[in-house]
C-alpha cells in the first residue's frame, strides 16, 4: 500500500488537481456557450447536433480506454490528455463558423473522455489506499470548479476577447500538470488486467441501471450546457451573468457531493437515489414552467442538489451487484448509459428549436421521473431474485 500523507503532497491531492482541471475545462465551455454560438452563427439545432457528436466522441474514447491502459500508466495518460484539452477548448472558444465549432467540439469531447476515465481510475486507487469512501469528494472538486469557471466565462465572453478565457484555461491546466507530475505515482489501471473465465453478469438489472444512469447524465448535461442559453433568452440584458445557471447548479452539486459519502452511509444508496430524483424532477419542472430569470436560476440550484449523488450511488450499486466481476458490470452499465447520453442532446436541440429551451428542460423532468421508475424496477427485480434464495434457506 502506498503511503498517504495528510498534506498537499499526496496522490490524493494530485488526483484532486486532475478533477479541478476537468471542472475548469467544462465550466469555461458551459459559460461561454452563448457567446461561442453567436460568434460562430450556431443555432439551437446545430448546437444540439454538436453536443451529440461531442457525446459520441466522449463515449467512444472512454470505450477505447481499456486498450490504452495496457500500454501506459494512468499518470502518463492524464498528463498527455490535459494539454490536448487546453488546445481543443481554445480552438472551440475561437470558433468563427459552424463547421469550425463542430470539429473543435468533437475533438474536445474525445480528449475529455480520456481524462474522465483515467482520473476516475486513479481516484479508485486512492480510495482503496485510504480504505475509506472519498470518491464523491473528487467529483465535488470538479463540480465546484465548474461552477466558478462557468460564471467567470460568462462575464468574460460578453465584452472581452475569448483569449482571456483561453489564458485562464492554459494557466489552470499547466498548474495541474506540474502538480500531477510531481505527486502522482506511476501505476497501470486495473482495466488493463481482465479476469479470465469470469462469470457473465446478470444482464437485465445492469441494463436498467445503465438506462437510469444515461437519463441522469442527460439531465446533468442539459443543465450544464444549456442553462446559460436559457437564461440568456429569458433576460438578454443580464447576459453577463447568464452563467449563473451552470454556476448555481455546479455549486449545489458540489455542496452535496462533499458530504455525499456520509449521506450514502446513513440512508443507503437506493433511498438516496429516490429522494434525489424526486428533487431533480421538481427542479427541471420548475425550469420548464418558469419564464423568470431568478426563478429559473433557483431551479437550476435545485436540480444540482437532486442529481449530485445519483451517479456515484448507481455505480456503487453496480459494483455490489456483480462483486465477482465489477469491472465488467461497470463497463456494461457505462455502455448502456452512453445511448441516451449521445442521442438526447440532439433531441434537446431539436425540441428547443421547434418549441423552446424551457419546454426542452420540462422534458428533462419526464426523464428524471422515468429514471425513478427504472430504479424502482431494479429494486423489484432484486427482491424477486432474493425470494428463491430465502426459501431455500
C-alpha positions as CSV (number, residue, x, y, z in Angstrom):
1,X,0.0,0.0,0.0
2,X,1.2,3.4,-0.9
3,X,1.7,6.0,1.9
4,X,-1.0,8.7,2.1
5,X,0.3,11.8,4.0
6,X,-2.3,14.3,5.0
7,X,-0.7,17.4,3.4
8,X,-0.7,18.6,-0.2
9,X,2.0,16.3,-1.5
10,X,-0.1,13.1,-1.7
11,X,-1.6,11.2,-4.6
12,X,-5.0,12.3,-3.3
13,X,-4.1,15.9,-3.9
14,X,-2.7,15.1,-7.3
15,X,-6.0,13.4,-8.3
16,X,-7.9,16.3,-6.9
17,X,-5.9,18.6,-9.2
18,X,-6.9,16.5,-12.2
19,X,-10.6,16.8,-11.3
20,X,-10.2,20.5,-10.8
21,X,-8.6,20.8,-14.3
22,X,-11.5,18.8,-15.7
23,X,-14.0,21.1,-14.0
24,X,-12.2,24.2,-15.2
25,X,-12.5,23.0,-18.8
26,X,-16.1,22.0,-18.5
27,X,-17.1,25.3,-16.8
28,X,-15.3,27.6,-19.2
29,X,-17.1,25.8,-22.1
30,X,-20.5,25.9,-20.4
31,X,-20.3,29.6,-19.5
32,X,-19.1,30.5,-23.0
33,X,-21.8,28.7,-25.0
34,X,-24.0,31.8,-25.7
35,X,-21.0,33.8,-26.9
36,X,-19.5,31.0,-28.9
37,X,-22.7,30.2,-30.7
38,X,-23.3,33.8,-31.6
39,X,-19.7,34.3,-32.8
40,X,-19.9,31.0,-34.9
41,X,-23.5,31.6,-36.1
42,X,-24.7,28.4,-34.5
43,X,-28.4,27.9,-33.9
44,X,-30.1,25.6,-31.3
45,X,-30.4,22.7,-33.7
46,X,-26.7,22.9,-34.7
47,X,-25.7,23.2,-31.0
48,X,-27.7,20.1,-30.2
49,X,-26.1,18.3,-33.1
50,X,-22.6,19.4,-31.9
51,X,-23.3,18.2,-28.4
52,X,-24.5,14.9,-29.8
53,X,-21.2,14.4,-31.7
54,X,-19.4,15.6,-28.6
55,X,-21.1,12.8,-26.6
56,X,-20.3,10.2,-29.3
57,X,-16.6,11.2,-29.2
58,X,-16.7,11.2,-25.4
59,X,-18.2,7.7,-25.1
60,X,-16.0,6.2,-27.9
61,X,-12.8,7.3,-26.3
62,X,-14.0,6.0,-22.9
63,X,-14.7,2.6,-24.5
64,X,-11.2,2.5,-26.0
65,X,-9.5,3.4,-22.7
66,X,-9.2,-0.2,-21.6
67,X,-7.0,-0.9,-24.5
68,X,-4.9,2.2,-24.0
69,X,-4.5,1.2,-20.3
70,X,-2.5,-1.8,-21.4
71,X,0.3,0.4,-22.8
72,X,0.6,3.4,-20.5
73,X,0.2,4.3,-16.8
74,X,-2.8,6.4,-15.6
75,X,-0.3,9.2,-14.8
76,X,1.1,9.2,-18.3
77,X,-2.3,9.3,-19.9
78,X,-3.6,12.0,-17.6
79,X,-0.6,14.2,-18.3
80,X,-0.9,13.7,-22.0
81,X,-4.6,14.4,-22.2
82,X,-4.5,17.7,-20.3
83,X,-2.6,19.7,-22.9
84,X,-4.9,18.3,-25.6
85,X,-7.9,19.6,-23.6
86,X,-6.3,23.1,-23.4
87,X,-5.6,23.2,-27.1
88,X,-9.0,21.8,-28.3
89,X,-11.0,24.1,-26.0
90,X,-9.0,27.1,-27.1
91,X,-9.9,26.3,-30.7
92,X,-13.5,25.9,-29.6
93,X,-13.5,29.3,-27.9
94,X,-12.3,31.0,-31.0
95,X,-14.8,29.2,-33.4
96,X,-16.0,31.5,-36.2
97,X,-18.1,29.2,-38.3
98,X,-20.5,26.3,-37.6
99,X,-18.1,23.7,-39.1
100,X,-15.2,25.0,-37.0
101,X,-17.4,24.8,-34.0
102,X,-18.5,21.2,-34.7
103,X,-15.0,19.9,-35.4
104,X,-13.5,21.6,-32.3
105,X,-16.3,20.3,-30.1
106,X,-15.8,16.7,-31.3
107,X,-12.1,16.9,-30.5
108,X,-12.8,18.5,-27.2
109,X,-15.2,15.7,-26.3
110,X,-12.8,13.0,-27.3
111,X,-9.9,14.2,-25.0
112,X,-12.3,14.9,-22.2
113,X,-13.5,11.3,-22.3
114,X,-9.9,10.0,-22.0
115,X,-9.2,12.2,-19.0
116,X,-12.6,11.3,-17.4
117,X,-11.8,7.5,-17.4
118,X,-8.2,7.7,-16.1
119,X,-8.7,10.3,-13.4
120,X,-11.5,8.2,-12.1
121,X,-9.4,5.1,-12.3
122,X,-6.7,6.8,-10.3
123,X,-9.3,8.0,-7.9
124,X,-10.4,4.5,-7.2
125,X,-6.7,3.6,-6.3
126,X,-6.5,6.4,-3.9
127,X,-9.8,5.5,-2.2
128,X,-8.6,1.9,-1.9
129,X,-5.3,3.0,-0.4
130,X,-7.1,5.2,2.2
131,X,-9.6,2.4,3.0
132,X,-12.5,4.9,3.4
133,X,-15.0,6.4,1.0
134,X,-13.8,9.7,-0.6
135,X,-14.8,9.2,-4.2
136,X,-17.6,11.8,-4.2
137,X,-15.3,14.5,-2.9
138,X,-13.2,14.3,-6.1
139,X,-16.4,14.9,-8.1
140,X,-17.3,17.7,-5.7
141,X,-14.0,19.5,-6.5
142,X,-14.8,19.2,-10.2
143,X,-18.3,20.5,-9.7
144,X,-17.2,23.5,-7.6
145,X,-14.6,24.4,-10.1
146,X,-17.0,24.1,-13.0
147,X,-19.5,26.4,-11.2
148,X,-17.0,29.2,-10.6
149,X,-15.4,29.0,-14.0
150,X,-18.8,29.0,-15.8
151,X,-19.6,32.3,-14.2
152,X,-16.2,33.7,-14.9
153,X,-16.5,32.7,-18.6
154,X,-20.0,34.2,-19.0
155,X,-18.6,37.5,-17.6
156,X,-15.5,37.5,-19.8
157,X,-17.2,36.5,-23.0
158,X,-19.6,39.4,-23.1
159,X,-17.1,42.1,-23.7
160,X,-13.6,40.6,-23.5
161,X,-11.7,38.5,-26.0
162,X,-12.1,34.7,-25.8
163,X,-8.4,34.7,-25.4
164,X,-8.8,35.7,-21.8
165,X,-10.8,32.5,-21.1
166,X,-8.2,30.5,-23.0
167,X,-5.5,32.1,-20.9
168,X,-7.2,31.1,-17.7
169,X,-7.6,27.5,-19.0
170,X,-4.0,27.3,-20.0
171,X,-2.8,28.5,-16.6
172,X,-5.0,26.1,-14.8
173,X,-4.0,23.1,-16.9
174,X,-0.3,24.0,-16.6
175,X,-0.6,24.2,-12.8
176,X,-2.4,20.8,-12.7
177,X,0.3,19.2,-14.9
178,X,3.1,20.4,-12.7
179,X,1.2,19.2,-9.6
180,X,0.3,15.8,-11.0
181,X,3.8,15.2,-12.5
182,X,5.4,15.6,-9.0
183,X,2.9,13.8,-6.9
184,X,1.1,11.1,-8.8
185,X,2.8,7.6,-8.8
186,X,3.2,5.5,-11.9
187,X,0.8,2.6,-12.0
188,X,-1.4,0.8,-14.5
189,X,-5.1,0.9,-14.3
190,X,-6.9,-2.2,-13.2
191,X,-8.8,-2.1,-16.5
192,X,-5.6,-3.5,-18.1
193,X,-5.9,-6.7,-16.2
194,X,-9.0,-8.6,-17.2
195,X,-10.0,-11.6,-15.2
196,X,-10.2,-14.8,-17.4
197,X,-13.2,-17.1,-17.0
198,X,-15.2,-14.6,-15.0
199,X,-18.9,-15.4,-14.9
200,X,-21.3,-13.4,-17.1
201,X,-23.2,-10.7,-15.1
202,X,-27.0,-10.8,-14.9
203,X,-27.8,-8.5,-17.7
204,X,-31.3,-7.1,-17.1
205,X,-30.5,-5.4,-13.8
206,X,-27.4,-3.9,-15.4
207,X,-29.3,-2.7,-18.4
208,X,-31.8,-1.0,-16.2
209,X,-29.1,0.7,-14.1
210,X,-27.4,1.8,-17.4
211,X,-30.6,3.4,-18.7
212,X,-31.1,5.1,-15.4
213,X,-27.6,6.5,-15.4
214,X,-27.9,7.6,-19.0
215,X,-31.0,9.6,-18.3
216,X,-29.5,11.3,-15.3
217,X,-26.4,12.2,-17.2
218,X,-28.6,13.6,-19.9
219,X,-30.2,15.9,-17.4
220,X,-26.8,16.9,-16.0
221,X,-25.5,17.7,-19.5
222,X,-28.6,19.8,-20.3
223,X,-28.2,21.8,-17.1
224,X,-24.5,22.4,-17.7
225,X,-24.6,23.1,-21.4
226,X,-28.0,24.8,-22.0
227,X,-28.6,26.7,-18.8
228,X,-26.6,29.8,-19.9
229,X,-28.5,29.8,-23.2
230,X,-31.9,29.6,-21.4
231,X,-31.1,32.4,-19.0
232,X,-29.7,34.5,-21.9
233,X,-33.0,34.1,-23.7
234,X,-35.0,35.0,-20.6
235,X,-33.0,38.1,-19.8
236,X,-30.7,39.3,-22.6
237,X,-29.9,42.4,-20.6
238,X,-28.3,40.1,-18.0
239,X,-26.2,38.2,-20.5
240,X,-23.1,38.9,-18.4
241,X,-24.4,36.6,-15.7
242,X,-26.1,34.0,-17.8
243,X,-23.6,31.6,-16.4
244,X,-25.4,31.7,-13.1
245,X,-27.5,28.7,-14.0
246,X,-24.5,26.4,-14.5
247,X,-22.8,28.1,-11.6
248,X,-25.6,27.5,-9.1
249,X,-26.2,24.0,-10.5
250,X,-22.5,23.2,-10.0
251,X,-22.1,24.8,-6.6
252,X,-25.2,22.9,-5.2
253,X,-24.0,19.8,-6.9
254,X,-20.6,20.2,-5.3
255,X,-22.0,21.0,-1.8
256,X,-24.0,17.8,-1.7
257,X,-21.1,15.7,-3.1
258,X,-18.7,16.9,-0.5
259,X,-20.9,15.2,2.1
260,X,-22.2,12.5,-0.3
261,X,-20.3,9.6,1.2
262,X,-21.7,10.3,4.7
263,X,-25.3,10.6,3.2
264,X,-24.9,7.3,1.5
265,X,-23.7,5.6,4.7
266,X,-26.6,6.9,6.7
267,X,-29.6,6.4,4.3
268,X,-28.4,3.8,1.8
269,X,-28.0,4.1,-1.9
270,X,-31.5,3.4,-3.2
271,X,-33.4,5.6,-0.8
272,X,-30.9,8.4,-1.5
273,X,-31.4,7.9,-5.3
274,X,-35.2,8.0,-4.9
275,X,-35.2,11.2,-2.8
276,X,-32.6,12.8,-5.2
277,X,-34.7,12.0,-8.3
278,X,-37.8,13.5,-6.8
279,X,-35.9,16.7,-6.1
280,X,-34.4,16.7,-9.6
281,X,-37.8,16.2,-11.2
282,X,-39.2,19.2,-9.3
283,X,-36.3,21.3,-10.3
284,X,-36.5,20.5,-14.0
285,X,-40.3,21.0,-13.9
286,X,-39.7,24.5,-12.4
287,X,-37.3,25.3,-15.2
288,X,-39.8,24.2,-17.8
289,X,-42.6,26.3,-16.4
290,X,-40.6,29.4,-15.4
291,X,-40.2,32.5,-17.5
292,X,-38.4,34.4,-14.8
293,X,-34.6,34.7,-14.7
294,X,-34.3,34.4,-10.9
295,X,-36.8,31.6,-10.5
296,X,-35.0,29.6,-13.3
297,X,-31.7,30.2,-11.6
298,X,-33.1,28.9,-8.3
299,X,-34.5,25.9,-10.2
300,X,-31.1,25.1,-11.6
301,X,-29.8,25.1,-8.0
302,X,-32.5,22.6,-7.0
303,X,-31.6,20.2,-9.9
304,X,-27.9,20.5,-8.7
305,X,-29.0,19.2,-5.3
306,X,-31.1,16.5,-6.9
307,X,-28.6,15.0,-9.3
308,X,-25.5,15.3,-7.1
309,X,-25.2,11.8,-5.7
310,X,-27.3,9.7,-8.2
311,X,-24.5,8.6,-10.5
312,X,-22.0,7.7,-7.7
313,X,-24.7,5.7,-6.0
314,X,-25.7,3.9,-9.2
315,X,-22.1,2.9,-9.7
316,X,-21.8,1.7,-6.1
317,X,-24.9,-0.4,-6.6
318,X,-23.5,-1.8,-9.8
319,X,-20.2,-2.8,-8.2
320,X,-22.1,-4.6,-5.4
321,X,-24.4,-6.3,-7.8
322,X,-21.6,-8.2,-9.5
323,X,-18.8,-8.4,-7.0
324,X,-17.1,-11.3,-8.8
325,X,-16.5,-9.2,-11.9
326,X,-17.1,-5.5,-11.0
327,X,-15.1,-4.1,-13.9
328,X,-17.2,-5.9,-16.5
329,X,-20.5,-4.9,-14.8
330,X,-19.5,-1.3,-14.7
331,X,-18.5,-1.5,-18.3
332,X,-21.9,-2.8,-19.3
333,X,-23.7,0.0,-17.3
334,X,-21.5,2.7,-18.9
335,X,-22.1,1.3,-22.4
336,X,-25.9,1.3,-22.0
337,X,-25.7,4.8,-20.4
338,X,-24.0,6.1,-23.4
339,X,-27.0,5.5,-25.6
340,X,-29.4,8.2,-24.1
341,X,-26.4,10.3,-23.4
342,X,-25.4,10.5,-27.0
343,X,-28.9,10.9,-28.6
344,X,-30.5,13.2,-26.0
345,X,-28.5,16.4,-26.9
346,X,-29.7,16.3,-30.5
347,X,-33.2,15.7,-29.4
348,X,-32.9,18.5,-26.9
349,X,-31.7,20.9,-29.6
350,X,-34.5,19.8,-31.9
351,X,-37.1,20.4,-29.2
352,X,-35.6,23.8,-28.3
353,X,-35.7,24.8,-31.9
354,X,-39.3,23.6,-32.6
355,X,-40.7,24.6,-29.2
356,X,-38.5,26.4,-26.8
357,X,-35.5,25.8,-24.5
358,X,-37.8,26.0,-21.5
359,X,-40.0,23.3,-22.9
360,X,-37.0,21.1,-23.6
361,X,-36.0,21.4,-19.9
362,X,-39.5,20.4,-19.0
363,X,-38.9,17.1,-20.8
364,X,-35.9,16.6,-18.5
365,X,-38.4,16.3,-15.7
366,X,-40.0,13.5,-17.5
367,X,-36.6,11.8,-17.9
368,X,-36.0,12.1,-14.2
369,X,-39.4,10.5,-13.5
370,X,-38.6,7.7,-15.9
371,X,-35.3,7.2,-14.1
372,X,-37.2,6.8,-10.8
373,X,-39.3,4.1,-12.4
374,X,-36.1,2.3,-13.6
375,X,-34.7,2.4,-10.0
376,X,-37.9,1.0,-8.5
377,X,-38.0,-1.7,-11.2
378,X,-34.4,-2.6,-10.3
379,X,-35.4,-2.9,-6.7
380,X,-38.3,-5.2,-7.7
381,X,-36.0,-7.5,-9.7
382,X,-33.6,-7.7,-6.7
383,X,-36.5,-8.7,-4.4
384,X,-37.7,-11.3,-6.8
385,X,-34.2,-12.8,-7.1
386,X,-33.8,-12.8,-3.3
387,X,-37.1,-14.8,-2.7
388,X,-35.9,-18.2,-4.1
389,X,-32.7,-17.8,-2.1
390,X,-34.6,-17.1,1.1
391,X,-37.0,-20.0,0.6
392,X,-34.1,-22.4,0.0
393,X,-32.6,-21.4,3.4
